[in-house]
Amino acid sequence: MTLSGMTIYGCEPDEAALFEALAPQYGVMPRMTDEPVGEDNAELARGHRCISVGHKTKITDETLVALRSAGVEYVSTRSIGFNHINVQFAESIGIKVGNVAYSPDSVADYTLMLILMTIRFAKSTFARAEVHDYRLHDVRGRELRDLTVGVIGTGRIGAAVIDRLRGFGVRILAYDSVPSTAANYVALHELLRQSDIVTLHTPLTPETHHLLDRRRIELIKHGAIIINTGRGPLIETEALADALETGRLGGAALDVLEGEEGIFYADCSNRPLEHELLLRLQKHPGVLISPHTAYYTDHALSDTIENSIINCVKFESGDHQHG
């Protein structure tokens, strides 16, 4: 069955190529724009009940109203998280919102890379080499097998991280409100006290906002490292910066950050950076920052595009429970 089509907003060139290749296989005709969805371009979706949106731009309630007026009934976000859309408001005006699943390996691989780079002081080592200073680091690195890693959140990505860690012979502790793997689950305060490395893989919800707040950061083992490839607001960033600057924590590797919107995914090299905490963190020799890129692989992109199309096909076919 050929559908009337779907409108894809914020469509980057590599995404467009995949939509063009995959959509016809599902009987879908895509209408694409590289502009993020907004009130001013909601009319582009007219005639299509389903649209696909990116995760980089916040979708306002006003935009959702404009989309509903244009006849949109289903929004498929090309992300796992929903924190750029007010799902409850969307549903209250008759728009269902669905997310996508993609290979957890992209984020899991990246997490392991950040862990290894941090315990081997990669930031300062490579920075020195760039200016032809080839002396060894003042402190020797550590081997992963000698450390305890605490994994907070053991869904698909957290479980994939645990699988990789096992290959290093590391001691693993896990925390999740709903245990789902064969890992050694402990209470959160115990995980924080015992772990040399704490890595975050839990979804961002009202309950997990500032999961690592100032009080819990104080519980963390002295000299430990925090890794965050989940969502920035899982950490109370000012408390993290304070703990790093006082030497309470040994380092951090952050692929996500509170207040990253408008900074990550933009070239800020020629303008003042109005994010005091980001500037504080980047000054620290033990802190690695990357711009929300852990998911950014060819395999994950293919999964994302295909599942966006499948979401809309299922909605059109009457499977309104999907997503």
Salt bridges, closest charged atoms under 4 A:
GLU12 OE2 - LYS56 NZ 2.50
GLU15 OE2 - ARG78 NE 3.07
GLU43 OE1 - ARG46 NE 2.66
GLU73 OE1 - ARG49 NH1 3.09
ASP105 OD1 - ARG164 NH2 3.00
ASP109 OD1 - ARG164 NE 2.69
ASP133 OD2 - ARG135 NH2 2.79
ASP138 OD1 - ARG128 NH2 3.40
GLU143 OE1 - ARG145 NE 2.88
ASP163 OD1 - ARG166 NH1 3.30
GLU190 OE2 - HIS189 NE2 3.72
GLU190 OE2 - ARG193 NH1 3.88
ASP196 OD1 - LYS221 NZ 2.81
GLU218 OE1 - ARG248 NE 3.83
ASP242 OD2 - ARG214 NH1 3.04
ASP242 OD1 - ARG280 NH2 2.67
GLU245 OE1 - ARG280 NH2 2.71
GLU258 OE2 - HIS210 NE2 2.79
GLU260 OE2 - HIS292 ND1 2.65
ASP303 OD2 - HIS299 NE2 3.81
GLU316 OE1 - ARG49 NH2 3.03
